[in-house]
């Protein structure tokens, strides 16, 4: 049966992991490896808190694998260039015949995997690449012309059709994986992690796969039905807050399908509004990964709509600093940025508001915001973050129309009507009456004069809106 290696990357789980399952089914001896690339991760703007979550989950994964009799070895090297030879040498010394992994889709990762594949096959080692980090692989959804979808709505319809045509199998449980495994059970030796990495504690986030699975089940059981109405209210617990776990692969999106499938015999149709909306968010996640796979230029920082790269951004450093620090004088924007800086996470509705403000009020290149988010977010996903920023800037596929410019005060009134979210993150505004909480400038001037504890707005929204529209029209010709 030969000896196999499972190469873990952004799939740090036992359940619903095709690479691990197939290796255990087909081979008696299975080993596992993780290759950490600190310099490469810094170049990719991994946040310190995401890094910490990944490291903590690695330790938990080592214990999980040990319960299956699989030893996890952790290597560190500078960047992806060293990975092919490192894995090849490990296979040679451990006498491994086949390597399994789940695919990643951005350009650098695709190039890395192609190089590893070529190096292993040249050494006579078989390679099996799987797609269990997505519900549907990028090559499996095409339009009538055999091309990938550039707009979400037809993509979503095709994605749902694909789900309907293929039965959603229950994800492997740990016990089922153990039962199907042909691996000789033995105790794994502990593998200490190597090399210091930037640290911002993620201790508030569980790294137990069983805990995260229960958290997912509880969301579907208790809160998903209200998701459509509650997800836009940052002051309430209306979202799943699972994105960080999807990003490092502690949970797979196919687990979501299985949980939702139980609620409709016509799945993926027949779900209530909340469930359908949450399913659409899973599809948005996959849409952006498919786009990055099909359009390598997105990995190079280029706009999807090429002519929008001609926009003449102001890129004012002082205004960017105020945005980063949450001192713009626009409460909903500042609350979001302070939440991000303090916790490594930001509510999704607020992400759209602060992104629109940076691009369409401050006229700062969306790439500046994209990078800042990646450097701070615990759930920083390159495809999703890039897609979200380009959507907000009007430069991407299926983007918001350039003339749609969020008014921060109106967004705040609609989604945080009592100012609860604002007061939580901006302590200076706690005593401000709700009547003024969304636009507190006049109240603060009357109450504090020149000694206001909170800044005045740094720009005039109406003026900047008109200027942005003119900038965008000029770039598009």
N, C-alpha and C positions, 0 to 999 in steps of 0.2 A: 504493500500500500504506500510505501515511501514516507518521507518526512516532510512536514509542511511548516511554513511560516505565515503568520498573519501580521501584516503591517498596519498598525493602527495610526490614524491621523486625526481627522475631525469626526471620529465615530467611536467615542470612548464608552462603549456599552457592550453588554452581552446580548440583550434582547433585540430581536429583529435586526441582526447584523449578518448579512448574507456571507460576507467573507469568513467570519468566524464559524458560522454554521456549516458551510461547505467544507471547510478545512477539517472540522471535527468529524463530519460524516465520512469523509473520504480517506482520512489518514489516522494512523495509530499514534504517531508522535507529532505533536503540534507545539510550536513555540510562538511567542509573540514579541514584537519589537515596536518601539516608538523611537523616532529620530527627531530630537529637538534641534531647531536651527535658530538660536537666539538672534544672531545678526540679521538673518532674513526676516524674522518676525518683527524686529524693530523697523526694518525698511518697509514692511507692510503695515506699520503703524498699529501693531497690537497694543491695546491698552494694558496698563499694569494690573488692573483688576481682572481683566479677562485672562491674562497670563497666570495670575494667582489661582483663579478658578480652574484653569486647565491643569496646573501642577497638582492641586489638591485632588482633582478627579483622577489624575494618573495614579496617585497613591491608592485611591479606592479601587481603581481598575485592577491594579496589581493583586489586591486581595481577592477581588471577584474572580479573576482568572485562576488564582491559586486554588480556589474551591473546585475548579474544573481540572486541576492538575496541570495547568499551563503556566509556564514561567514567562514573565514579562521582563525583557531587557530594554533599558533606556540608554540611548546614546545621545551625545550632543556633538554637533559640528556647526561650523560657521553658517553655511548656507546650503541651498539645494544642490550646488555643483558637486559636493562631496558625497551626496546620498547614494548615487548608483554604485560606486565602488565600495562604500561601507556596507550596503546590504548584500552585495555580491560576495564580499569577503566573509560576512557573517554566515551566509548560506554555505559557503565552502567549508568553514571551520566546523559548523554544526551538522554538516552532511544533509542539507535540506534540498528537496527536489522540486518543490513548488511553492510559490508565493501568492497569497491572496490579499487583495485590498479593495476598499470601496473608493470609487472615483471622486476627485475634486474637479471643479470646472473653470476656475480662473486661469489665465494664460500661463503664469509662472508655474502653477501646480500641474497643468497639463503638460508643459515642457519637461518638468521634473519627472513625471510619471512615464513619459515616453522614453526618457533617457534611462530610467531604471529598467523598464521593460526591455529595451534593446540590450542593455548590459547583461541582464539575467539570461535572456534567450541566447545570447552569444556564448554564455557559459553553460548552456544546456539545461537551464532551469526553467520550468514552465511557469507561466503567469496567468492568474485568473483575476480579472477586474470585475467588480460588482457595482450595483447602483442603489444600494439600500439606504442611501442618504436622501433619496428623492422618492416620491410616489411614482413618477413617470420619468424615464431617462430622456435626455434632450433629443436624441435621434428619433424618438417614438411619436413625436407630435409635429406634423407637417400640414400645411394647407393643400388645396387642390393642385397647386403647382409644384408641390414637393419642397416648399420653402418653409422656414420657420416663421412663426407668428410674430409680428412687430407691434401688435396692439393686444391689450389684455383681454378684452371681452371675447373675441373669437378664440383666443388661446384658452380661456376658461371653459368655453363650450366644448372645445376639442378635448381638453383635459378631463372634463366630467365624462365625456363619451368614452374615453379610454378607461376610466375607472369603472364605468358601467359594464364594459365588455370583459373586464378581468376581475374575477372574484378576489376580494380582499381576504387573504388568509390570516388567521389569528397569529400574532407575533409569537415567536418561540418564547416560552418561559424558561427560567433558568433550569428548572427540573427537567423540562423536555429536552433542553440542550444537553444536559448532563446524561440523560438517558440515551440520546441518539449518538453521543460522542463515543468514538472508538479509542479515545486517548487513554493511555495507561495513567491512572490517577497517582499522583505523587505530590509531595509538598514542594511548593515553590520557595526558593530562597529570596530574601528581601533584596530589592534593587533600589538603593538610594539614588535620588536624583542628583544630577551633577550641575555645576555652574550656578552662580548667583544670577537671579533675574530681577527686574524691577518688581517691587512689591507694593500693592495697595490691597489691603485685605478684602477677601470675598467671603469672610466667615459667615455673613448673613445668608449665604446661598448654600443649600445642601449639595453635597456631592455623592450622596447615596442614590444609586440607581433605583432601588425599591422605593425610597422616599419620593423621588421625582415622579415615578410612575403613579404613586398614590396621589400626588398633587395634581397630576393630569386627570386622573379619574375623578377626583373631587370637583375639579373645574367643570367637567362635562356633566357630572351629576347635579351640581348645585348652582352653577352660575352661567353656563354657556347659553341657556335659553334667553337670558336677558342681554346677551353680548351685543346685539345690534344697537340697542338703545344706550347701554352703559359704557361701551368702549370709548366713547368720546368725552367722558366726564373724568378729568384727571384727579378730582378730589375723592373719587370712590374707587373701590376695588373691582373694576369692571373688566379687566383684561386678564389673560391667563398668566402673564409674566413667566412664560416658558422659553422666551426667545434665546436666552443665554444657553439653555440646555440643548436647544436645536442646533445652535451654532457650533458647539464642541461635540455634538453627537451623543449626548447622554440619553437622549430620546429621539426616536425616528419619527418622521411625519406619517409613516404608515401606521404607527400606533394610534394616531389621531383618527385615521380612516376607520380602523377597526372599532374604536370606541363609538364613533358616530354611526357606524353601520348598524349597530344594535338598536338604533332609534327609528329606522325606516326600512321596511322590506323592499322599497324601491330605490335604495341607496345607489348612487349619491343624490338622488332626488327624494322628495318627500320629507325633508328635514324641516324643522321649524325655522323661523327667520334667524334666530340667534345662531343656531348650528350651521345654517347655510352660510351666514356671514363669516363665521370662523373658518369654515372650509374654504371660502374664497380667499381668506388671508393666507392659508397654507398654499393656495394656488399662486398668489402674488409672490410668495417666497420662491416658489419653483420657477415662475415666469422670469424673475431676475437672474436666477442661476442659468436657465436656458439661454437667455440673451447673452450672458457673459461667455458662455460656451460657444455660441454661434458668432459673436462679434468680438474678436480678440482686442480690437481697438478700445473697447470699454475698459479693459485692464490696463491700458496705457494712458488713461486719464483724458481721453478724447470724448467730446460730446457725441451723443447718438445722432442728433441732427447737426450735421457737419457745419453748416453755415453759421450756427450760433457760436462757434468758436471765434467768430469775428467781433463779438460783443466787446466794447471797450469798457472794461470794469474800472471803477474808481479805486477800489482796493485801498481805502484809507486805513492806515494802521491804528490810529487812535480809536476810530469807530469799531474796528474789529476787536480791539482789546476790550472795549466796553461791552460788546456782545459776548465775548468769551467769559467775562467776569460777572455778567448779569447786572450791569449798571447802565442800561440804555435809557431808563426812565419809562419803559413800556412794561408794566407789571407782569403780564402773562409771559412775555419773552424772558424777562429776568428770572422769574420763578423757574422756568424750564431749565435755563442754563445753570442756575444754582443747584437744582436737583441733580443735574448731570454731573457737575463738579463734585458734589458731596457724596453721591451714591454710585456713579457709574451707570446710571439708568435714567431714562426720561420717558414719560408717557408719550404714546405714539401721536396723538392729536397735537400735543405740544411740540413734538419734533417737527411736524409740518409747519406750525406757526413760526417757530424760531428760524427754520430754514427759509421760509418765504421772506421773513424780515431781513435776514442777512443779505439775500440776493436782490430783493425787489424794493427794499427800503434803503439799505446801506449800499447797494450796488457793488457788492463784493463777490468775486468769483466763487461759484459754488464749490470749487475744488478746495478752497480754504476751509469751508465748513465741513465738507466731506472728511477731510483729514482730521480736523479737530474732533469730530464725532468719533472716528475710529480710534483716536488716541485716548478717548475717555470712556467709551461704552463697554460694558461687560458683555453685551450681546453683539459687538461689532462684527457684522457680516459684510464682507467686501461687496458681493453682488447686491444685497438688499440695501445697503447704505448708499452705494453708488446709484442704484435705481431710484431710491427715495429722493436723493438730492437732485438728480436730473429731472425727476417729475416736478419737484418744487420750483426749479429754476426755469422750466419750460424748454429745456435743452434735450430731453430724453424722449424715448418712445412712450407713446400714450401719456405724454406729459400734460400737466395742467396748462390751459391756454395762457399765453404770456400776459394777456390783459386781465387774467384773474389774479388779483393781488390781495392777499388776506389783509384786512384791517385788524390789527392786534386787539384793539378795544372791543370791536364787535365780536370777534372770536371769543374773547374773554367773557363777555356778557352772555354769550350763547352757551358756552361749555363749562364755565365756572361762575354761574350767576351770583352766588353769594360771596365769591372771593375766597372760598375756603382753601383752595390750592395755593392761591397767591399768598395768603397770610401764613401758610405753613412754611413757605420757603423764603418769604421776604418779611423778616421780623419787624423791620422799620414801618411796615404798613399795617401791622396788627391793629392799631387804634383807629385807622381810617374807616369812616362809615361806608357801608356797602354802596350807598349812592354814588360814592366817589372812587371806589376801589379800582375800577378799571381804567380811569383817567384821573389820577389823584393830583395832577400838577396844580390846579387852581386851589384845591383844598389845602395842600401843603404850603403854598405861598401865603395863603391867608392865615394859616395856623402858626407857621414857623418863620415866615419871612425868608431871610437869607440863610437861616440855620436849619434848613430842611434836612432830615436824616436820609432822604431818598432823592436821587437826582431828577432834574427836569428832563423831559424827552430830548434826546440828542439830535433828532431830525423832525421835520414836519412830514407826517405820513402822506398827506394829500399831494404835496409838492413832489416828494420822492416817487410816488406812484406814477405820476405823469411823466417824470423824467425817465423812469425805467421803461415804460411803454415806448417812448421815443427811441431809447437806446436799442431796444429789441427790434423795432421796425427798421431802424437804420442798418442793423446787422443782417437782417433778412432781405434787405434790398426792396 
